[in-house]
Amino acid sequence: MKTFLHTIAIVFFLAISITVFSQPKAKTLVLRPGPTDGMDADIRTDFPQTPRGSSPDFIANAWTAQGNYFVQRSLLKFDLTRIPVEAEVTQATLFLYTNLTTGHYQLDSGANASYLYRIAEPWFENQVFWDNQPAVSPQDPLLLPQSTSHTQNYEVNVTTDVQDMVNKPDDNHGWQFRLQTEEKYRCMVFASSDNLNEAWRPELVVQYTDCSAPAAAFAFDFTNTTVNFYDTSVCAHPFAWLWDFGDSTTSSLQNPVHEYNQLGIYQVCLTLTDSCGQDFLCKSVVIVPPMKPSFTTTQNEVNNLKVSFHDESKGPDSWLWDFGDGKSSGEQNPVHDYDHYGEYDVCLTVANSFIQETGCDVLKVKKIDVHENGSSIIFYPNPFTGNGKLCFMLFDDTGLAEITITDFTGRVVLKREFRNVQKNEPVMFNIEALSKGFYLITGAFNTYRKTIKFEVL
């Protein structure tokens, strides 16, 4: 019986991912809208239903007018639709410049620390007023600390807010500007986008990259020493592949096929480049000869529960037999005694330094009828481990017997003729000159013959 069924191959490889980023191309967007394209307004408690979308001030204020106390806030929004939704915002800075022509200054009176709150719902420049002002998000407002001079300008880091506004454009409703403590005679005032002096208007500078660096990845399969490589990288716009096959050869194809001239372990690296960066990945590819587990079995014709196993695999240096009855062996060619007749799932696992494979087959251990298939002779012991004497016995005939032993190249190594062989009487002959190995023995008796394989241990 010869087997190569249910083969499981395990190829060992080492994957090393090394990422090298060449800085993605940064872009800068400068937004400083004016009266026609800007969107800002102030709202006041003393004008609760009056839109003030053309005010020259971007102001947070608590003051009095003709003896009447009022609170004043401002709203500001920038159009960020020119930045792609998938862009990464690396820096966003809001520049606010003092309105030097207003009636207020930064430190007219009390402490003027202020907040920029994210606005949480839509509003319209020429329709918003105090009584319908949009709701704001109370979480993580941006602090503008107390001023240190009457004409102080501010630079506010708004990177986190702008990134969120870019990622979720429908949630970009801008900021509301208000005092931290809205008590009278406190003020922080800047120019709005409606201010006549363009240099004083609010300015938003956004630095971003509109793509992500690539992530190199690849797979491979092979037949003997020919390897097919498949680019599986994550990359929006790749334009260059460089394969280093580890044997001083390279390729610029996306999916190359490479033939190795020698067996061994090769470190294969793929370098992937696009307009946003570069990444490379290395894997150790093991090129080894194919190794399929294969074996034959011989059931002892005298002790039918004894089975000899013969490894015929190519290339292994270790063996593990599972005889299917809970017992195993690490020998290359073991002999195993079963306790019962029946069917057993026998598996042979072979391995070397590079690869491990397993093959399984069903072994039927049954009582042998010596008359089966017209056979009327047995040879024993098999495998041969005795004192140089091999026996045969006839069951159905008497007379002339001719015994021929050949090796597996077909060369005759022994030939004997026996006369007057008696039925059911063992006949011994000397084979001590045979070296260890497998042989074919043929017995010819009158009108029939039988050939079996036997082993000399």
Backbone torsions as a table, in degrees:
resi	resn	phi	psi	omega
1	MET	NA	132.2	-178.7
2	LYS	-123.2	138.4	-174.3
3	THR	-132.1	146.9	167.8
4	PHE	-152.3	24.5	-175.0
5	LEU	-82.4	158.2	173.8
6	HIS	53.6	45.5	-175.6
7	THR	-76.9	133.1	177.8
8	ILE	-119.8	120.1	-178.3
9	ALA	-108.6	134.8	177.3
10	ILE	-120.9	116.2	177.8
11	VAL	-104.7	124.0	-178.5
12	PHE	-88.3	129.7	174.2
13	PHE	-145.3	154.1	-179.7
14	LEU	-110.1	123.7	179.5
15	ALA	-105.8	122.3	-179.8
16	ILE	-121.4	115.1	-179.6
17	SER	-100.1	119.6	178.7
18	ILE	-124.8	120.4	-176.5
19	THR	-105.5	127.8	177.1
20	VAL	-121.1	116.2	-178.0
21	PHE	-99.7	118.0	163.1
22	SER	-87.9	129.5	-168.1
23	GLN	-51.6	122.4	176.6
24	PRO	-56.1	149.0	-177.0
25	LYS	-64.0	118.1	-179.5
26	ALA	-83.5	144.2	176.2
27	LYS	-122.0	152.4	-179.9
28	THR	-126.2	128.5	176.3
29	LEU	-115.2	123.4	178.3
30	VAL	-110.0	119.7	-179.8
31	LEU	-114.6	119.4	174.7
32	ARG	-142.0	75.0	-175.9
33	PRO	-69.4	158.3	179.0
34	GLY	-111.6	-161.9	-175.0
35	PRO	-60.2	-30.2	-175.5
36	THR	-85.8	-30.3	-177.1
37	ASP	-118.2	-1.1	178.1
38	GLY	-81.0	159.7	178.5
39	MET	-135.8	95.7	174.1
40	ASP	-152.3	160.5	-178.3
41	ALA	-162.3	157.2	168.9
42	ASP	-116.3	155.1	-178.8
43	ILE	-130.2	143.6	-174.5
44	ARG	-134.7	145.8	178.2
45	THR	-69.0	-26.1	-179.2
46	ASP	-85.7	-6.3	170.0
47	PHE	-128.3	67.5	-167.4
48	PRO	-65.2	-20.2	-178.1
49	GLN	-130.1	26.8	-179.4
50	THR	-112.1	116.7	176.3
51	PRO	-66.2	142.4	-179.4
52	ARG	-134.5	57.6	-176.6
53	GLY	-79.9	-3.6	-178.0
54	SER	-116.8	18.0	-178.5
55	SER	-66.1	140.0	177.3
56	PRO	-79.0	-4.5	-176.7
57	ASP	-108.3	141.7	165.0
58	PHE	-110.1	104.0	-158.6
59	ILE	-138.3	144.8	167.6
60	ALA	-121.9	122.5	-163.9
61	ASN	-151.0	145.0	168.8
62	ALA	-138.0	111.0	-168.5
63	TRP	-149.4	-168.5	174.2
64	THR	-128.8	149.7	174.9
65	ALA	-130.6	115.8	-176.7
66	GLN	53.8	40.0	176.3
67	GLY	85.0	-3.4	-178.3
68	ASN	-101.6	126.4	-178.5
69	TYR	-74.0	139.6	175.7
70	PHE	-147.1	159.1	174.8
71	VAL	-117.1	140.7	-176.1
72	GLN	-130.0	132.4	177.2
73	ARG	-128.3	165.5	178.5
74	SER	-133.3	156.3	179.0
75	LEU	-124.6	144.6	-176.8
76	LEU	-148.3	134.8	177.4
77	LYS	-140.8	140.4	175.2
78	PHE	-112.5	146.3	176.1
79	ASP	-83.6	111.2	-176.6
80	LEU	-105.2	14.0	-173.7
81	THR	-69.2	-11.3	177.4
82	ARG	-77.8	-10.7	177.7
83	ILE	-96.3	125.6	-179.9
84	PRO	-59.6	147.8	-176.4
85	VAL	-60.2	-35.5	-176.7
86	GLU	-84.5	3.1	-175.9
87	ALA	-67.9	151.9	173.5
88	GLU	-102.4	120.4	179.3
89	VAL	-84.8	115.9	-178.7
90	THR	-91.5	-27.0	177.5
91	GLN	-161.9	135.1	174.0
92	ALA	-138.2	125.2	-176.6
93	THR	-127.9	130.2	176.2
94	LEU	-100.8	120.6	179.0
95	PHE	-101.5	123.0	178.5
96	LEU	-117.8	129.1	-173.6
97	TYR	-116.6	135.5	-178.6
98	THR	-61.6	137.4	173.0
99	ASN	-84.5	105.1	-174.5
100	LEU	-78.0	-3.4	-178.5
101	THR	-108.6	5.8	-178.5
102	THR	-80.9	169.7	178.1
103	GLY	-84.7	-1.9	-178.8
104	HIS	-121.5	159.9	174.4
105	TYR	-133.5	170.4	-172.0
106	GLN	-63.2	-38.1	-173.9
107	LEU	-120.0	47.9	178.0
108	ASP	-61.8	-34.1	-176.6
109	SER	-151.8	-109.8	-170.0
110	GLY	-73.4	178.8	179.9
111	ALA	-58.4	133.4	-170.8
112	ASN	-118.9	20.6	176.9
113	ALA	-52.8	140.3	-172.8
114	SER	-137.2	170.0	-179.9
115	TYR	-126.3	149.7	163.6
116	LEU	-108.8	114.6	178.3
117	TYR	-100.4	140.9	172.6
118	ARG	-68.3	128.8	175.4
119	ILE	-79.7	136.9	-169.9
120	ALA	-104.0	-1.2	-179.2
121	GLU	-150.9	161.5	-175.8
122	PRO	-64.0	155.0	174.0
123	TRP	-153.3	163.4	-177.1
124	PHE	-129.3	134.6	-170.4
125	GLU	-53.6	-44.8	-174.3
126	ASN	-98.1	13.9	178.7
127	GLN	-126.6	-8.1	-175.1
128	VAL	-88.7	140.7	174.5
129	PHE	-149.3	-179.0	-172.3
130	TRP	-58.1	-44.9	-173.0
131	ASP	-71.7	-21.4	179.4
132	ASN	-116.7	21.1	-176.7
133	GLN	-58.3	143.7	-178.0
134	PRO	-71.4	154.1	176.5
135	ALA	-69.5	154.5	177.7
136	VAL	-120.5	159.8	174.9
137	SER	-86.6	124.5	-176.9
138	PRO	-77.4	-7.0	-173.7
139	GLN	-84.9	133.9	170.6
140	ASP	50.9	55.3	173.1
141	PRO	-67.3	156.8	179.4
142	LEU	-90.9	125.8	-176.1
143	LEU	-89.5	130.9	167.9
144	LEU	-105.8	107.0	-172.9
145	PRO	-66.7	166.4	-178.2
146	GLN	-55.2	139.7	-178.2
147	SER	-67.1	152.5	177.4
148	THR	-110.7	-4.8	176.5
149	SER	-151.6	164.0	-178.3
150	HIS	-66.4	-28.5	-172.8
151	THR	-119.2	33.8	-174.8
152	GLN	-71.3	131.3	169.8
153	ASN	-91.4	158.7	-176.5
154	TYR	-127.3	143.6	168.6
155	GLU	-117.0	119.2	-174.9
156	VAL	-114.0	126.2	176.6
157	ASN	-77.6	110.6	-177.9
158	VAL	-117.1	27.1	-174.3
159	THR	-58.3	-49.0	-177.5
160	THR	-61.6	-45.1	180.0
161	ASP	-63.1	-44.3	-176.9
162	VAL	-67.8	-38.7	176.6
163	GLN	-58.4	-43.3	178.9
164	ASP	-66.0	-38.9	178.4
165	MET	-65.7	-35.3	178.6
166	VAL	-71.3	-44.3	-178.9
167	ASN	-66.9	-33.6	-178.1
168	LYS	-127.3	79.5	-174.9
169	PRO	-57.9	-31.9	-178.8
170	ASP	-68.6	-14.7	179.0
171	ASP	-99.3	7.3	178.9
172	ASN	-86.4	99.0	177.0
173	HIS	-119.5	9.1	175.6
174	GLY	83.6	-157.5	-176.4
175	TRP	-126.1	153.8	168.2
176	GLN	-109.1	135.0	-176.9
177	PHE	-107.0	121.6	179.9
178	ARG	-148.9	159.0	176.6
179	LEU	-67.6	148.5	174.4
180	GLN	-65.1	-40.4	176.0
181	THR	-124.1	111.6	-175.3
182	GLU	-89.7	74.0	175.5
183	GLU	-122.4	150.1	-166.7
184	LYS	-66.0	151.5	-178.2
185	TYR	70.1	45.3	170.5
186	ARG	-131.7	140.5	-175.8
187	CYS	-157.6	141.8	167.1
188	MET	-136.9	123.0	-170.4
189	VAL	-135.5	136.7	176.9
190	PHE	-132.5	172.4	175.2
191	ALA	-79.6	147.8	176.3
192	SER	-97.2	178.3	178.2
193	SER	-71.8	-10.3	177.2
194	ASP	-93.1	0.2	179.6
195	ASN	-66.3	142.3	-177.9
196	LEU	-69.1	-24.6	179.9
197	ASN	-89.2	107.3	-176.0
198	GLU	-60.9	-34.4	-176.1
199	ALA	-68.2	-16.3	-178.9
200	TRP	-96.3	-10.0	-174.6
201	ARG	-67.3	153.6	178.3
202	PRO	-58.1	140.3	-177.8
203	GLU	-130.3	129.6	176.7
204	LEU	-115.0	120.9	179.4
205	VAL	-111.7	118.7	-176.8
206	VAL	-118.2	123.2	171.8
207	GLN	-104.0	131.9	-174.7
208	TYR	-154.5	163.0	169.0
209	THR	-120.1	135.2	-175.1
210	ASP	-99.8	25.3	174.8
211	CYS	-157.8	163.0	178.2
212	SER	-106.1	147.9	177.1
213	ALA	-62.1	147.8	-176.9
214	PRO	-70.3	160.5	175.2
215	ALA	-121.9	106.8	-176.7
216	ALA	-70.3	140.8	175.9
217	ALA	-159.3	148.8	175.7
218	PHE	-156.3	159.6	175.6
219	ALA	-126.3	168.4	179.1
220	PHE	-156.3	155.5	167.8
221	ASP	-141.2	166.3	-174.9
222	PHE	-152.2	156.0	170.9
223	THR	-124.3	114.8	-174.7
224	ASN	54.8	-114.0	-177.3
225	THR	-105.7	8.6	177.3
226	THR	-99.0	123.1	-175.0
227	VAL	-116.0	129.7	174.0
228	ASN	-99.0	122.3	179.4
229	PHE	-105.5	138.4	-177.4
230	TYR	-126.1	121.2	176.6
231	ASP	-73.8	120.2	178.1
232	THR	-121.1	26.8	-174.4
233	SER	-67.6	155.7	171.5
234	VAL	-98.3	108.5	-173.6
235	CYS	-158.8	125.9	-176.0
236	ALA	-71.0	-44.3	-175.3
237	HIS	-138.9	68.4	179.7
238	PRO	-69.0	145.0	175.3
239	PHE	-134.8	-2.7	179.5
240	ALA	-150.9	130.9	174.0
241	TRP	-121.5	138.0	173.9
242	LEU	-134.3	113.7	178.5
243	TRP	-100.9	130.5	171.0
244	ASP	-112.9	112.3	-172.2
245	PHE	-84.0	1.4	175.3
246	GLY	81.8	3.0	178.7
247	ASP	-124.8	29.8	178.9
248	SER	72.1	18.5	174.2
249	THR	-122.2	155.5	-176.9
250	THR	-137.7	171.2	175.2
251	SER	-152.7	148.4	175.9
252	SER	-109.2	9.8	177.0
253	LEU	-75.6	156.0	177.6
254	GLN	-71.6	-42.7	-176.8
255	ASN	-130.1	78.1	-174.4
256	PRO	-80.5	161.6	170.5
257	VAL	-117.3	129.4	-174.2
258	HIS	-128.5	137.4	177.9
259	GLU	-106.7	121.8	176.9
260	TYR	-91.0	141.3	-178.0
261	ASN	-88.2	-18.7	-178.1
262	GLN	-137.3	153.5	174.2
263	LEU	-74.6	155.2	178.5
264	GLY	151.2	-170.1	178.7
265	ILE	-108.5	126.2	-177.3
266	TYR	-123.5	132.9	175.0
267	GLN	-89.8	111.5	-177.6
268	VAL	-102.4	130.2	-178.1
269	CYS	-124.4	136.0	173.2
270	LEU	-111.6	123.4	173.0
271	THR	-106.9	123.3	-176.3
272	LEU	-115.4	133.8	-177.3
273	THR	-130.6	137.2	167.7
274	ASP	-140.1	-173.2	-174.3
275	SER	-69.5	-12.4	-177.4
276	CYS	-100.9	-12.0	-179.3
277	GLY	160.5	-161.9	-175.2
278	GLN	-146.8	145.5	177.5
279	ASP	-146.9	150.1	173.1
280	PHE	-141.2	153.0	-176.7
281	LEU	-134.1	137.5	178.0
282	CYS	-120.4	140.3	173.9
283	LYS	-134.9	143.8	175.1
284	SER	-87.5	119.5	-178.5
285	VAL	-104.5	125.6	-176.8
286	VAL	-100.2	118.5	177.8
287	ILE	-103.9	109.2	-178.6
288	VAL	-131.7	156.7	177.3
289	PRO	-66.7	151.3	178.2
290	PRO	-62.0	141.8	-178.9
291	MET	-138.1	100.8	179.1
292	LYS	-104.5	128.8	177.9
293	PRO	-65.0	133.7	-179.4
294	SER	-146.7	137.4	178.4
295	PHE	-152.7	158.8	172.9
296	THR	-122.1	162.6	179.2
297	THR	-131.7	150.3	175.6
298	THR	-131.9	121.3	178.9
299	GLN	-89.4	129.6	-178.4
300	ASN	-63.9	129.3	-175.4
301	GLU	-78.5	-17.3	177.1
302	VAL	-92.5	-55.2	174.3
303	ASN	-102.1	95.8	-171.1
304	ASN	-68.1	-14.1	178.4
305	LEU	-86.4	-4.4	178.7
306	LYS	-96.9	126.3	-177.2
307	VAL	-126.4	131.4	174.7
308	SER	-96.8	134.0	-179.6
309	PHE	-111.3	133.7	-174.0
310	HIS	-125.0	110.8	178.4
311	ASP	-71.9	130.2	176.6
312	GLU	-124.4	19.1	179.7
313	SER	-73.0	155.4	179.7
314	LYS	-110.8	119.8	171.0
315	GLY	103.6	-9.6	-177.3
316	PRO	-80.2	159.5	171.1
317	ASP	-126.1	7.6	171.7
318	SER	-148.3	151.2	-175.4
319	TRP	-136.5	143.8	172.8
320	LEU	-139.5	114.6	-179.7
321	TRP	-98.4	133.2	169.1
322	ASP	-113.4	110.5	-172.6
323	PHE	-80.5	0.1	175.9
324	GLY	82.3	1.1	179.2
325	ASP	-120.9	21.8	-179.7
326	GLY	88.7	0.8	-179.3
327	LYS	-116.3	158.5	-175.0
328	SER	-147.1	174.3	178.8
329	SER	-154.9	148.0	175.9
330	GLY	-104.8	7.8	178.4
331	GLU	-77.3	158.7	177.9
332	GLN	-72.9	-42.0	-176.8
333	ASN	-132.4	76.5	-174.8
334	PRO	-80.8	162.3	169.3
335	VAL	-116.6	128.7	-173.3
336	HIS	-126.4	137.8	176.9
337	ASP	-102.1	117.8	175.0
338	TYR	-85.5	152.5	179.2
339	ASP	-87.1	-24.2	-175.1
340	HIS	-143.0	154.5	170.3
341	TYR	-72.6	152.7	178.3
342	GLY	153.4	-170.3	178.7
343	GLU	-103.5	136.1	-177.3
344	TYR	-132.4	135.9	174.9
345	ASP	-84.5	103.6	-177.9
346	VAL	-98.2	130.3	179.9
347	CYS	-125.1	138.2	175.2
348	LEU	-117.6	122.0	174.3
349	THR	-106.5	122.3	179.0
350	VAL	-117.5	150.2	-176.9
351	ALA	-153.6	157.1	167.3
352	ASN	-138.1	-162.7	-175.1
353	SER	-66.3	-17.8	-172.4
354	PHE	-112.4	-30.8	-166.0
355	ILE	-145.7	152.5	176.4
356	GLN	-134.8	133.0	-178.9
357	GLU	-138.8	151.0	-179.1
358	THR	-129.1	134.1	175.5
359	GLY	-128.5	141.7	-176.2
360	CYS	-130.9	152.8	173.5
361	ASP	-155.6	164.2	-180.0
362	VAL	-92.5	126.1	177.2
363	LEU	-105.0	127.1	176.9
364	LYS	-101.7	110.6	177.0
365	VAL	-98.1	112.1	-176.2
366	LYS	-138.8	161.9	178.6
367	LYS	-71.3	129.6	-175.9
368	ILE	-90.5	124.8	172.5
369	ASP	-83.7	119.2	-175.7
370	VAL	-64.6	-16.0	178.1
371	HIS	-93.6	2.4	-176.8
372	GLU	-62.9	134.6	179.6
373	ASN	58.3	31.4	177.5
374	GLY	77.9	8.8	-178.5
375	SER	-79.6	131.3	179.8
376	SER	-131.0	28.1	-178.2
377	ILE	-146.9	147.1	170.9
378	ILE	-127.4	149.4	171.9
379	PHE	-115.8	137.7	-179.9
380	TYR	-156.6	157.4	-5.4
381	PRO	-77.6	154.2	178.8
382	ASN	-145.3	110.7	8.5
383	PRO	-72.1	156.7	-174.2
384	PHE	-90.5	121.3	178.4
385	THR	-133.9	16.8	-170.1
386	GLY	-87.0	-147.4	-171.3
387	ASN	-100.1	22.7	-179.7
388	GLY	99.2	-1.1	-179.0
389	LYS	-109.7	126.2	174.2
390	LEU	-107.9	142.0	-176.8
391	CYS	-114.3	151.1	165.8
392	PHE	-137.9	159.1	-178.2
393	MET	-144.4	133.3	175.7
394	LEU	-94.4	148.1	-180.0
395	PHE	-116.6	-29.8	-171.5
396	ASP	-119.3	1.9	-171.5
397	ASP	-149.6	165.2	173.2
398	THR	-137.3	165.4	177.1
399	GLY	119.5	-139.9	-173.3
400	LEU	-82.8	134.9	175.8
401	ALA	-131.2	133.4	177.5
402	GLU	-119.2	123.6	-177.7
403	ILE	-111.3	127.7	178.2
404	THR	-127.0	130.6	177.1
405	ILE	-117.1	127.9	177.6
406	THR	-124.9	153.4	172.0
407	ASP	-86.5	-177.2	-171.9
408	PHE	-78.7	0.2	171.6
409	THR	-93.3	-4.1	-178.6
410	GLY	93.3	0.0	-179.7
411	ARG	-75.8	130.2	178.2
412	VAL	-75.4	122.8	-178.6
413	VAL	-107.9	-16.5	177.8
414	LEU	-159.8	139.2	177.4
415	LYS	-145.6	125.7	-179.6
416	ARG	-134.5	150.3	177.3
417	GLU	-123.2	132.9	-178.1
418	PHE	-122.6	132.1	-179.8
419	ARG	-109.8	155.0	176.6
420	ASN	55.8	42.5	175.7
421	VAL	-71.3	131.1	-177.1
422	GLN	-98.4	143.9	179.1
423	LYS	-60.9	135.9	175.4
424	ASN	65.7	16.8	175.9
425	GLU	-115.3	125.4	-177.9
426	PRO	-68.7	144.0	176.8
427	VAL	-121.0	127.9	-179.3
428	MET	-107.8	146.9	172.8
429	PHE	-146.4	155.8	-170.1
430	ASN	-85.6	128.7	175.3
431	ILE	-128.3	22.5	-174.9
432	GLU	-65.5	-14.4	178.1
433	ALA	-77.8	-11.0	-177.9
434	LEU	-78.6	135.7	175.3
435	SER	-82.3	169.4	-179.2
436	LYS	-62.4	143.8	178.3
437	GLY	146.8	-170.9	-179.2
438	PHE	-103.4	144.1	-179.6
439	TYR	-140.6	162.9	171.1
440	LEU	-109.8	129.6	177.7
441	ILE	-117.1	129.4	-178.0
442	THR	-119.0	127.7	174.3
443	GLY	-110.2	122.9	178.3
444	ALA	-110.4	124.2	-175.0
445	PHE	-133.4	107.5	179.4
446	ASN	53.6	-101.9	-172.8
447	THR	-104.0	4.4	-179.4
448	TYR	-140.6	166.0	178.2
449	ARG	-143.4	160.2	177.4
450	LYS	-141.5	136.7	178.9
451	THR	-124.0	131.2	175.4
452	ILE	-133.3	164.3	173.0
453	LYS	-96.8	138.0	174.4
454	PHE	-138.7	162.9	-172.7
455	GLU	-123.2	140.0	173.0
456	VAL	-107.2	119.1	-177.9
457	LEU	-95.7	NA	NA
